[in-house]
Amino acid sequence: MKIATLALAALLLAGPPMATAALAQTPAPARAPQPGYMVVQGEHPETQTAWQSLTVVCPTGYKAFGNGFSAIVRDAPKPGVAAATYHEEGLNQIRSYPDGAGTGWRVEGVPAEAGRAGLSWRLAERVVCVRIGV
């Protein structure tokens, strides 16, 4: 019993053991958390071709979950307006599907009105990418 009392007294005099342990530890550098999902956008170069296709690929560690797309169409020139103007429209003859690895999404199609009018346009695609291994 006397030995246990002496051991307890020595611990009390020495101070809390966590104080020394905390001083000896070096904190790990903070890492910015990766978001659970992100939206990645891509655009095809502007052309007058009727059919365009585009594949947008997710960053490493993410899988493609779904997409959205539209045609960005250059308006016909207007008298007195120097800068080009654009409008957004839907697509016809659409094919939209994930790539074989599941890390990207491909969309193909023809703009609803621009194709008939012979206007320049570009395909814009937004892919929802979800982090895997969460």
Secondary structure as UniProt FT lines:
FT   HELIX           2..14
FT   HELIX           17..24
FT   STRAND          37..43
FT   STRAND          52..57
FT   TURN            60..61
FT   STRAND          62..74
FT   TURN            79..80
FT   STRAND          86..89
FT   STRAND          91..98
FT   TURN            100..101
FT   STRAND          104..111
FT   TURN            112..113
FT   HELIX           114..117
FT   STRAND          121..131
//
